[in-house]
Amino acid sequence: MGRGSAVTYLLGQRRTWFAKISAASSGNVEMESRQVELIERLILDVRAGRLHTFELTHPKPVAIFISD
């Protein structure tokens, strides 16, 4: 996957987690907040070219390989 596509994918995942946080009926969204923080860090690292692969395990496992 190209770098721009990887960033777009991560932005979509971040949006999904924000939606889950907004829809949560309980006040405990610690796991969701950690996922958002992880994805935001990945976005920065992918944009800067520091990563060429990454994996996400929630909500389903996926491995992304970045080509320049």
Secondary structure, 3 states (H helix, E strand, C coil): CEHHHHHHHHHHHHHHHHHHHHHCCCCCCHHHHHHHHHHHHHHHHHHHCCCCEEEECCCCCEEEECEC
